[in-house]
Amino acid sequence: MSPIRSRGFAPEKASEPSAVNEFQLLAENLNLLLEHEEEIMSQPRYFYCEMEDAFLSMPYISGDGLIPLGVLLLLWRGEALKAVCSDCGGEVYIVGTGGSPLSGNHSWWGCCRQCGKRQKGDKPTFRELWEPIRGALLRFRLKPAKEPAGNLKLPLKSAEEKSDGDSSGSRMAEDFQAVDLATLIRELKGE
């Protein structure tokens, strides 16, 4: 039987200016990240880029933690992690959420693609946020939620996708170092 967790994931406290600067960097470059989705999705060091504000937090159910940029890009393809901006009516790309799966009380936060402002809100149910995020995190998580990004191994293909007859699922890519958001943006801009 697994132990019951009574609190959700909380990222390590960073300095306030650091978190503000990272969100501003996201807001200023959201279109760039969306335009380079294919490149980000194809490179593990970009896919696993983590941001302090991008996380799922919920007590009682395992599977919460930091949400890598690649997972956000996958989830942004649908409508589950989008909302309407209360300032300009534009599309908000939700980057994180927290709440209780028992009571349903929750909130989300994200960035408006049009005006770049930080937005907060809630959805009719918490489940419509946490289920797709948790599913993607469990599918793509390569490390425990509280470990910092570092050398990770990414499966090149799942056992079903392999065409070389090896169905062991053990073929791994080379070690890589996930980049931070500032580095990713500089590299995408060719700086």
C-alpha positions in Angstrom: 0.0 0.0 0.0 1.4 3.4 -0.9 1.6 6.2 1.7 -0.9 9.0 1.6 0.6 12.4 0.8 -1.1 15.3 2.5 0.6 18.1 0.6 1.3 18.8 -3.0 4.5 19.6 -4.9 6.1 23.0 -4.2 9.2 24.2 -6.1 12.2 25.3 -4.1 11.9 29.0 -3.3 13.8 31.1 -5.8 14.5 34.8 -5.4 11.5 36.9 -6.4 13.4 38.8 -9.1 14.4 35.4 -10.6 10.8 34.2 -10.9 9.6 37.5 -12.3 12.4 37.6 -14.9 11.7 34.1 -16.0 8.0 34.8 -16.4 8.8 38.0 -18.3 11.2 36.0 -20.6 8.4 33.5 -21.2 5.9 36.3 -22.0 8.3 38.1 -24.4 9.1 34.8 -26.2 6.0 32.7 -26.1 5.5 33.1 -29.9 9.1 32.1 -30.5 8.7 29.0 -28.4 5.4 28.1 -30.2 7.0 28.7 -33.6 9.9 26.4 -32.7 7.8 23.6 -31.3 9.1 20.9 -33.6 12.7 21.7 -32.7 12.0 21.8 -29.0 10.1 18.5 -29.2 12.9 16.8 -31.0 15.8 17.7 -28.7 15.7 16.4 -25.1 17.8 19.2 -23.8 15.1 21.6 -24.9 12.1 19.3 -24.2 13.1 19.0 -20.6 13.7 22.8 -20.0 12.1 23.6 -16.7 10.6 26.9 -15.4 10.0 27.8 -11.8 6.3 28.6 -12.5 5.5 25.6 -14.6 4.3 22.9 -12.1 1.3 20.8 -11.0 0.7 20.7 -7.2 -2.0 18.5 -5.6 -2.1 16.5 -2.4 -3.1 12.9 -2.0 -2.3 11.8 -5.6 1.3 11.2 -6.8 2.5 12.4 -10.2 2.7 16.2 -9.6 5.9 18.3 -10.0 7.6 20.5 -12.5 6.2 20.5 -16.0 8.9 20.5 -18.7 8.5 22.9 -21.6 8.0 20.0 -24.1 5.1 18.6 -22.0 3.5 22.1 -22.0 3.9 22.3 -25.8 2.1 19.0 -26.2 -0.7 20.0 -23.9 -1.1 23.4 -25.5 -2.0 21.7 -28.8 -5.4 21.1 -27.2 -7.7 23.4 -25.2 -7.2 21.9 -21.7 -4.3 24.3 -20.9 -5.8 27.4 -22.5 -8.1 30.1 -21.2 -9.3 33.5 -22.2 -7.4 36.6 -21.0 -9.4 38.8 -18.6 -7.5 41.9 -19.9 -7.5 41.6 -23.6 -9.6 38.6 -24.5 -6.6 36.8 -26.0 -5.5 33.3 -25.5 -3.8 32.4 -22.2 -1.4 29.5 -22.2 -1.6 27.9 -18.8 1.8 27.0 -17.3 0.8 25.7 -13.9 -2.0 24.7 -11.6 -2.5 23.7 -8.0 -5.5 22.5 -6.0 -7.2 19.6 -4.3 -8.6 16.7 -6.2 -10.9 16.0 -3.3 -12.6 19.4 -2.9 -12.0 20.6 -6.4 -10.7 24.0 -5.2 -7.9 25.1 -7.5 -6.3 27.8 -9.5 -4.2 28.1 -12.6 -1.7 30.6 -13.8 -0.3 31.4 -17.3 0.7 33.9 -19.9 -1.5 35.7 -22.5 -0.1 35.2 -26.0 -1.5 38.5 -27.1 -0.8 41.0 -24.3 1.9 39.1 -22.5 0.3 39.6 -19.0 0.3 37.1 -16.3 -3.2 35.7 -15.7 -4.8 33.6 -13.0 -8.1 31.8 -12.8 -9.9 28.5 -12.5 -11.8 26.0 -14.6 -15.2 24.5 -13.9 -13.4 21.5 -12.5 -9.8 20.9 -11.3 -9.8 17.4 -12.9 -9.8 18.9 -16.4 -6.5 20.5 -15.6 -4.7 17.9 -13.5 -5.6 14.7 -15.4 -3.9 15.7 -18.7 -0.9 17.2 -16.9 -0.4 14.3 -14.6 -0.8 11.8 -17.5 1.9 13.6 -19.5 4.2 14.0 -16.5 4.0 10.3 -15.7 4.6 9.5 -19.4 7.6 11.8 -19.8 9.1 12.1 -16.3 12.7 10.8 -16.3 13.6 11.9 -12.7 12.0 12.4 -9.4 10.1 15.7 -9.2 12.4 17.2 -6.5 15.7 16.6 -8.3 17.2 19.4 -10.3 17.6 19.1 -14.0 20.9 17.4 -14.9 22.2 14.5 -16.9 19.1 12.5 -18.0 18.5 9.6 -20.4 15.7 9.8 -22.9 14.3 6.7 -24.6 14.8 7.2 -28.4 11.6 5.1 -29.1 9.1 3.2 -27.1 9.1 -0.6 -27.6 6.1 -0.3 -29.9 7.8 2.3 -32.1 11.0 0.3 -32.7 11.5 -0.9 -36.2 14.8 -2.7 -35.7 13.2 -5.8 -34.0 14.6 -4.9 -30.5 11.5 -4.7 -28.3 13.4 -4.6 -25.0 12.6 -0.8 -24.6 16.1 -0.3 -23.2 17.7 1.6 -26.1 18.6 5.1 -24.6 19.9 8.3 -26.1 23.1 9.9 -25.0 23.2 11.7 -21.6 22.2 15.3 -22.0 22.0 18.5 -19.9 18.6 20.2 -20.0 18.9 23.9 -20.7 17.3 26.8 -18.8 14.8 29.0 -20.5 17.2 31.9 -21.1 19.7 29.6 -22.8 17.0 27.9 -24.9 15.7 31.3 -26.1 19.2 32.5 -27.0 19.9 29.3 -28.9 16.6 29.5 -30.8 17.4 33.1 -31.8 20.9 32.0 -32.9 22.7 34.3 -30.4 
